[in-house]
Amino acid sequence: MKRHILAAVASGTTLMSAAPVLASPADDTIRIASPWKIGALIPSASTALSRTGVVETLTMPTEEGDIVGLLAESWTSNDSLDEWRFKIRSGVTFHDGSPLTAETVAANLTKFREQSSLRIAPVASIASEGDEVIITLERPYSILPAILADWNTGIISAENLNDEPSDSVAGTGPFAVKDASDPTMLKLSANADYWGTQATISKVEYLFVPDAQARQAMAQAGEVEFAFSLPVTATQMLTGAENVDVNIQAIPRVRALKLNGGIAPLNEVAVRQAISYAIDRNGIAASIVGNPDTAATQLFPASLPAWHDTDLAPFAYDPARAAELLAEAGFEKGEDGILTRNGERFSIEMRTYDSRPELPVIGVAIQDMLKVVGIEVTMRAGDWTLISDGHTDGTLEAGMVSDSFVYVPDPIGALAENFYQGGGFWGSMNWNNAEFDALVETYQRAVDPDQLAQLRTDMVGMIHEEHPMVTVTWYDDVYAVSDAVANFKFDVYERDFGLNRLTWAE
């Protein structure tokens, strides 16, 4: 077993094995143990379809973060940035043999608009004309090409654009769905008619394995070629395992405490600040995450330098200051140590999910830290839909979540999706700040570099001060790769495993 510590850079790093050469499996199958459920076979609901190369988006990010064409050959906008035309790549077919057309693309974007990142764009209309998709917006919107690189905007065939549940789906990517009858397994085969780089490995099995220890055991036993989101202890537990590389990759992702700013007392800035002061980020980063350097000092890590403000005072651990703020807000400790105000106990429910195995553990640690200052927290763990459903129906009070800054390969996309006009599933909730919203809209139509820099500073500073959600740690992803596989490159945008680039080691 070899351990690699990979740099926190957006370009990623190619992993080249120096282990003894292994023969490829007799059945020529790549097996992946993943914490991400397969779910409904539509791009907006299943990240597995993008990661495994079944569906593709109109645009994509390069390793350097530039947006380039994928299913769109090119695009143009008018001078006011409120009309965009995307020329659709010619000669591409779906897995069911039907052609990729601008009409089908427009139908996809229209049907799944509210389920994808397009919901944060001020879209007025989506139409097709010849080989172009025309997207008209209600205001200037400079980041539309980046929005269309998000995995949840993937394109499927016209035949699949119905409301009937299906056990298959036709995309345009290098792998096609062969069998999805088991909700925990997606079997794929290489697409011989793929328009881009052909896969050399013929089959893939994507396994939904929600338990992190089980994923680790499968990697150790050689039952899978890849296992993602392993416990940090995997770097020690897999010591001595043959033909397995364990890797740690810093990625632009954050762990944070999501708070419902629409309910008392979480709607008070001073209360949210007190919660922040009560959390020992350094202790969590060192003892749970396993890397003290991941303790968050602000929302964005230094690996995103344009968005990381070196002048901001770091988030502090100061329980005494937390207690002082809560007392100033009118809270008093009862006999059991829990705060009350006007006869109401300060008691909240925190939800979290176990596909990111460290989140429940961090949640329990925060539960204990908040109890010290008199805040009672009850825990509820389960599927990630506890967060999204609770956000939608308004029942979520607090949630320990993990979210990427670059699903939309421009951090303004994350800010817009997570904090703009009340927030999003993995960001703030009911934090309605007109000044912040105006900054976001100004940024999306600005082109002057100095103005953009100032807007970034202002937006990050506002989030830092008001704590619409409480940032806890930045992120390392721990994953295992079999030495039997060559040419794997980690995607920090978390949208594509690049399976068509893989070969068996020779």
N, C-alpha and C positions, 0 to 999 in steps of 0.2 A: 504494500500500500504506500502510495506517495501522497503527501499533502501539499497542495499548491495554494499560496495566498496570492490572489489576483488583484491588480490595481483597480482603484475606484475611478475608472475612466469610461466615458461613454462609448469608446471604440471597442471594448471587449478585448479578449485575448484568446488566441488559438492555442488549444491544448494538444501538444504533441507528445505521445507516450514514448518513454524510453524502455518500457517493459519488454520482456520476451515476446516474440511474435506468436499469436494464437491463430488457430484455424477458425474460419467463419463457421457459425452454426449451420448444421446440415439443412435446416429449413429456411435459411437466408432471411431471418426475421429479427428486426430490431424491437426490443421490448422496453417499454417505458413505464416506470412506477411513478404516478403523479398524484398530488393532493387535490388536483382540480377536477371536479366532477364533469362528466360528459354532458349531462343535461339534455334539453331539447336540441334537436339537430337543426338549429338555425344559427347563423353567425353571431347575432346579437346576444345569444344565450349561452353559447359554448365556446370558451376560449380554446378548447381542445381542437376545434376545427381549424383554427388559424395556426396554432403551435405545430400541428402535425402536417401542415401543408395541404389540407383539403380545400380550403377556400383562400382567396386572395383579395386584397384591397386595391383601390385605385392607385394609391401612392404608398410609399414606404420610406423609412429613414435609412440613410447610409450609416456606417459605423461612426462617422463624424457628426451625425445628426442632421445632415442636409436632407431635404425631402426630394425624392426622385420618383419617376413614374414606375408603376407596376402594371396594372390593367389599363391605366391611362398612359398613353404614349407621351402626351404633352398637355399643357393647359395655358390659358391666358385669362386675364381679367381686364375689365374696363378701368379707366383712370380713377374712378371713385371707389373701386374695390367692392362694389356691391353686385357685380355680375361676373360669374366665372364660367368658362367653357372648358370642358375636359374631353379631349379627343380619345376615344376608346381604341385600344389596341386591336388591330385587324388580325384575322387568321387564328383566333383563339376559340377553342370549343370547350363546352362543359363536359363533365364525365358522362353525361347521358347522350352525348353526340350533338346537342344543340349548339348553335353559334352564340358567342358573346356579342351582344349588340348594345348600342346606346339605349335603346328602348328598355331592354331587360335591366340594365344598370339603373336607369331612372326609376323603374318599378321597384327594385330592391331598396334604393335609398328612400323612396317615398314610404314603402310599407314598414320599414324598420326604423324610420327616423326617430320616433320617440323612445325606442329601445336601445339606441346607439348614441355615440358621442355627438351625432348631428343634433340631438335635442338641445344642446347648449348653443348651437349656432342660430342666428336670427334669420332662419330660412323663410323666404316668402313663397318660393315655388321651385319645383324640380321638374324639368322637362327634357325631352330628347329632340334632336334635330339632325338627321343624317347620322354621322358617326360621332356626334358630340352630345354630351350631357350638359345641360345649361342649368346652373343653380343661381337663382336670383335671391338676394338678401335684402333685409329691411334697412340695413345700415352697412357701412364699410366693414369688411371682415377679412383681415389680411391672413389669418391662420387657417383658412378653409382647407388648403392642401394638406396641412398637418392633421387636421381633424379626420380627413379621409384616409389617413394611415393607421387609425386605431383599428385593432383587430375586430371590433364589433361592427364595423362597416363592411365586412366581407360580402362578396357577391355570389349568389347561388342561381341556379337555372330557373327559367320562368315556370317550369313544371312544378318546382318546389314552392312557388309563391302562392300557397293556399293556406287555409287555416286548419287543414287536417293533420293530425299527428302522423309522423312518418318515421320509419326505422332506417331511412336512408336519406342522403342529400347529395346533390351534384354540384361541385364547385369547379374551379378551373386549375387547381393546384397540381403539384407533382405526385400527390397520392390521392386515391379515390377510396371511398367507403366500400368495404366488401361485406362487412357484417356488423350491425349495431344492435342485434337482438338482445344482447346482455347489457343492461344499463351500467355495468362496471367495466366494460371492455369495448374498445373500438378497434376493429380489425380493418386494416388498410392494405391496398395493393398499389404498386407503382403504376402511374399513369403513362402508358406508352405513347400517348399523343400529346404529352405536355409541351407547351410552346417554348419553355425555358430550359434550364439545366435538367436533364433527365436523371432520375434516381438510378443508382447502380445496385442498391439493395432492394429486393423485390417486395418485401412485406414489413408491416409495422403492426405491433399490438400495443395500444395505449390502454394502460390499466389504471383505473381509478382506485387508489389505495389510500383511504382517508387517514389511517394510522401511521404516524411518522416512524415509529419503531418497526412496524411491519415493512415499510419501504426500505429501511436500513437493513433489515434482515434479508430481504430479497436481493439487495445489492451484494451483501456479504456472501450469500449462497450462490451467486452467479446466475440467479433466476431472471435478472433483467440487465440490460446494457446501460440503462440510465435510471437514476432515482433522484428526484428533486425535492427541495425543501426538507432536508433532513435535520434532525436535532444537531446542535453544535457539538454535542458529545460524540457524534459520528466520527469526528476527526481522531478521537482516541479509541472508540469502540471498534473501528475497522482496521486498527493497527494490526498488521500481520495477515490481513486478508489478501489472498493472492489475486493478482490481475485486476485490481480495483484502484482507481485514483479518486481521492476525496478532495474536493475543491471548495474554496471559499471565495465568493465573488461579491465585492461591494457593488450595490446597485442603487439607482435613484428611487428609493422606496422609503417610506416612513411608517413607524408604528406610532399610533396616536390614540388618545382618548377622545372619542367623539361625544359631544355633549348636545343635548336638546336645548337650544337657546330660546325656545318658545314656552318653557315651563319655569315656574319659580322653584328654587332661587337661582337656577342655572342661567336665567336670562340677565343676571347681573354681572357686569364685568369684574367687579371686585371679588365675587365668589369664584368665578372661573380662574382668576389670578391666584386666589388662595389654594385652589386645587393644584395648580401648577407648582406653587411653592412647596406643597406637601409631598411631592413626588421626588424620590431619590433616583434620578436618571443614571448617575454614575454607578450606583449599586446595582440597578437592574441590568445595565449594559455589561458590567463585569461578571455578575454572578449568574445571570439567566441567558443573556445573549452570548456571552463568552468573549466579548471584545470591548474593552473599555472605550475605545475610540468611537464606538457607535452611539455613545450618549449624545442626545441631540442638544445643541446649544441654541438652535433656531429651527425654522421649518425646513429650509433647504440646506443640504450638506455642502461642504466646500468643493465637492466634485462637480457641482453646478455653479461655477464661479460667478456667472452673470447674475445669479439669483441669490447668492450667499453674501450677506451684508456683514463685512468684518467689523463694522462700527457698532453693531447691535450688542448690548450687554447680554451675556449668555443666560439662558434659563437657570435659575438658582434653586437649590434645595435649602429651604429655610422654613421649617415647621413653625417657628416662633412668629415669623412674619405672616404665615398663613392664619395662625390663630388670631393675630392682631386684626387682620382684614375681616375675618368672620365676626369678631367681636364688634368692630366698627359697623358691620352690616346689621347688627342687632341680635346676633345669636348668643345664646347662653348654654353652657353645658349642664345637662341633667345629671341625676345621681348615677346613671349608668355610663356617663361620659359622652353621650350622644347630644349633639347640639339641637336646640329647639328655638323657634321664633314664633311668637303669636300662637303658641300651643301646637305648632307643627314640627314634627321631628325632621331633621335633615337626613332623609333616607332615600336612596336612589337604587335602581336596578341597573347593573352593568351586564350587557350581553357581549358575548364573543363567540368565536368559532375555532374549531380545532384543525382545519386544513392547514393553517399556519400554527404548528405545534407549540410554539413559544407563547402565543397570545393568551391562552388560558392561564399559563403560569405567571405571566406579567400581570394579568388581571388580578390574580390573587394577591400578588405583592402590592399592587396599588390599593387593593381593598384594605390591606393591613395598614398601609401608610396613611390612608384617609381616615381610618378609625382613630389614629393617634391624635388627629386634630378635631375629632368629634363628628365625622361624616360616616354614616352607616351605609355600607354597600352590600347588596345581595348579588350573587353571581348567577348567571344563566348562560350555559354554553351549549352549542349545538352546531347546526349547519350555518353557512354564511348568510343564508336567507333570513336568519334572525335579525340581521342588521338591515338588509335592504327592505324586507317586509315591514320592519318596525319604523324605518324612515318613511316609507310610503303611507302607512296607516296612522302615523303619529304616536305610536305607543312606545317607541324607543326613548329611554331617558339618558342612557350612556352606553357607549360601546367601545370595546378595545378592538381596533381595526388596523389593517395594514393596507397601504395604498401606494401605487407607483406615481411618480411625477411625470413619467414619459410614456404612458400608454398612448396618449397624444404626444408625438415627439417634439413638443415645444411646451415647456412648463406653464406657459400662460393657459394652455388647454386644461391642465390639472387645476390651476387656480379658478378658471371659469367654471369647470365642472363641479368643483368641490366647495367653492365659497361664494360664487356669484348668485344673486337673487335667491337667497335662502339655503344654498348648498346642494350637495348631492349625496348619494348613498355612502360614500367612503370619506366624506369631508364634513363640513359643518352642517348643522341642522337648525333651521329657523333663525339663522343669524342674518338679519336683513339690514344691510348697511348701504345706504344710497351713495355715500362718498366712495366706498370701495367699488361698488358696481360701476360708477362713473369712471373710475380709474381703469377698470377692465375694458370698458368700451372705448376709452381713449387709446389705450394700448393697441387694441385691435385695428385701429385705423391710422396709427402713427407710423412714420418711416424714419424720422430723424433719430440717429443713434443716441444722442445726448438726452433727448426727450424720453426715449424708451428706457434708458438707464435710470433716469429719475423716477419714472413710473414704477419700475421694478422695486426700487428702494422704498417708495411710498407704500406700495401694496404689501410687501413683506413686513415693513414696520408696523402697519396697521394690524395685521394678523398676529404679530409678535406681542403687541400691546393688549389687544382685546381677547385673545385666546378663544376664538370661536370653536376651536378644538385644541386639545393640549398635546403637543408633540412630546413623545417620550424618547424614542431612539430612532436612529437611522438604521440601515439594513445591510446585512450580509446574507447571501443565499448560499447554503451548504448543499452540495450535490455530489453524486458519485457517477463516475463514467468507467465502463469496462475498458480494459486495455485492448480488447478485441476490436475496438472501434477507432477509426482515424478520421481526422479532419473536422472534429466537432469544435464549434465556436460558440461561446456563450453569448446570448442576445440580451443585453441589458434593457432592451425595450420590452422584453417578455412577450413577444408576439410570434416568434417563429423558432422552432428547434433547428431549422436548416437540414432536415433529414435527407433531402435530395443531394446534399453535398457530401454525405457520409460514405465511407468505404470501410471494408474490413481491413484490419491491419495486415500488412504483408511481411 
